Amino acid sequence: MIVRNIIAPTATALVLIAAPAHAGPCTDRIYQSDLAVEKLLDAAAANGAPAPQSSFATLHRQPTPATVASAEQKAGALSSAQVEAITEKLDAARDADDKGDGATCEKALNEADRMLHQ
């Protein structure tokens, strides 16, 4: 009896939580831009000279996207200023996408793409 009283409210809560996710007006384009940045950084890392292992790498922790981007940037793909500028534009695009502002999102993505292909 107690189990039945717990299962019904729990199941109801799970159904309400699992509501459909909202995709903004340029969610797909943001995803494509993220992939383009990753491809550029991966290519730079593949072509760059190997670097010595840092002491941070020996601490048995997973690398964060920021530490991976930093290491790949040091390999020569993008300057830190370029990485920061592109990241800011992509963040602005995500913010506009969350608000449903397609025009602002597209503008930020166009600027990020321009920076990527300079």
Buried (B, 14 or more C-beta within 10 A) or exposed (E): EEEEEEEEEEEEEEEEEEEEEEEBBBBEBBEEBBEBBBEBBEEBBEEBEEEEEEEEEEEEEEEEEEBBBEBBBBBEBBEEEBBEBBBBBBEBBBBBBEEEBBEBBBBBBBBBBEBBEE
